[in-house]
């Protein structure tokens, strides 16, 4: 499995746009509602010859933090307070992981605390960006199974911002599951559709 995926975007939509990338919601085996965060956002990409390159890391981090003034929900931006690199493994281990998953435990918590999945910021390797979060519930154990599936849409968002994926402009889906080639090219066409080459 590749550790880095690169997606090149070409804007042929007829308008300048800001673009953003988010990941498919991971499977969380605790039943908690999963909120999807913007992983990477681009500055404005000019129509015609404008391009943006999204570099996505498949090395995951267990993260936690708080949303001090608001409960988790659409348009709330969160950042990582603490993180720990995790290895997505195959088969059961003593750490409580199972195929493609990672377990996390929660204990005593404050209001609006979250846990979730993070990934390295491609522009600042010391920053771990929340890519999917959910409310931390005391005394629970959570198994999280990420996917190698990414989405790109257009709009003005910031990394870490929770989005309602049902209300964003129609995204393009880039699924690297089972593929050896870690590169893809997407074109945003002038009729609003997308063309994907993998």
N, C-alpha and C positions, 0 to 999 in steps of 0.2 A: 504494500500500500504506500503510495507516495506520501511524503510529509509536507509538501507544498503544492498548491494548485494555483495556476495562473490563468486569469480570464481577461482577455483583451476585449474592450468594448469600442465599437465605432458608432458615432452618432450621425445618422443619415435621416433624422426624423423631421427635418425642416425647421427645428428650433434648437436653441442652446438649452441644455438641461444639466441639472445636478443629478447624479446617480448615487444609489446606495446598494449595498449588498447585505443580505441576511441569510442565515442558514435555516434549513428545515428543522422544525422543532424536534428535539430529541425525545425518545421514549423515556418517560419517567415512571418507574414502577411503584410509586407511592400514591398515585392518584391525584397529586397536586396539579393545579392549573399551571401550564407552562407559558411564560411570556417570551416572545421572540424580540430580540434586540437587534438594532442595526450594528453590524460588525464593522463595515468600512463604508465611508462616504467619500465621494469625489467632489472636487471643486467643479465649477461650471465647465461643461464640455461643449465646445463650439460645434455647430451644425456643419456638415460637409466633411471637413478633414479632421475634426476633433476626435481624439481617442482618450480612453482612460484604461489603466491596467490595475486589476485587483489581484493582489497576492494574498492567498488564504493559507493559513497554517492548519494542519491536521494534527497538531500536538495540542492536547487539551489540558485545561486546568480546572480543578474544583475551586469555586470562588464563593465568597460571602461578602456581605456588605449591608448597609442600611439605606433606606430611602427616607430621610429624616422628616420630611414634611408631608409626604403623601404615601398612600398605600400603592403597591404595584399596580400599574395599569397603563393604558395607551397614553403616549406623550410624556411619560415620566422618564427622565434620564437617570440612570444609575451608573455608578462606577465601582470598581473592585476595591474593597478594603483590605482583603487578604486573599491569597491564592496559593495553591499547591499543585505542582505538575502531577498529572496522573497518566498512567499508561493504560490504554484500552487493550485489554488482554483477551486471549482465547481460552475458554475453559475455566472451571472454577479454581479459585486460589484461596489461600488463608486470609486474604484481605477482604473477602466477601464480594469479590467481583465475579461476574460471569461473562460469557461471550459478548464482546463488543460493549461492555458496560463498566461503570465505576460506581461503587457505593460510597455514600457519605452519611455521617451521623449528625444529628442535631441534639443539643441539650437545652439549657436555660437560655431564653432569648428575650430581646427587647422588641418593642413594637416596630413594625415595618422592616424587619430583617429578612434578607433573602439569601438563598444559596443557589448555585447553578453551575453552568458550564461557561468557561472563558477560553479565549484564544489570544495568542500574541498579536499585538498591534504591529502591522507591517511597517509602520513609520517610526515606531519607538519600541524596540524589543523589551524594554523594562516595564511596559504598560500591558496589563492583561485586560482585554476588552470583554465585558459580559456579552455573550452571544445568545444565551437562553437562561432565564432565571425563574424561580418560583419561591413562594413564601416558605420560610423555614418554620417547621412545626416541631416543637420540643418532643424529644423521645422517639423520633421517627428515623428510619433508615431508608435512604433513597438510592435506587439503582438508575443510572442515567446511561442511555444508549444513543450516542450521536450518529449522524448520517453524513455521508460525503456528498451532500446535495446542497447547492447554493442557489439563491435567487437574486436577480438584479431588477430594480425598478427605478423610476425617476421621481424626484421630489427633494425637498430640502430637509434633511435629517442629520443628526450627529451620531457618532459612534456611541453605543451604550443606550441610546434612546429606545424605549419600548414602543413597538408599533403594532397596530391592528392590521394583520396581513390581509384581512378581507376588505380593507378600505383603501389600500395603496393602489396606485396605477398598476395595470396588469403587468406582472413581472415575467421574466424569462427564467425557466428552470434549467439549471446546469447540474446534471447528475453524474458524478464520477464513480458511482458504485460499480465495482468489478472491472473498472477500466485501468489499463496500465498507463495511458497517456494523460499526464496531469495538466494539459493545456486545452483551452477552449477559446473560441472567438465568437462574440455575439454582435449583431448589427441591429441597431434600433432603426427601423424603417419609417418612411414618411407617412405610412398609413397606420402607424401605432403598433404594428406587429414586430416580432423579433425573428431574426434568422440566427440559428445556432450551428456552429461547426465545431465538432470534437474530433 
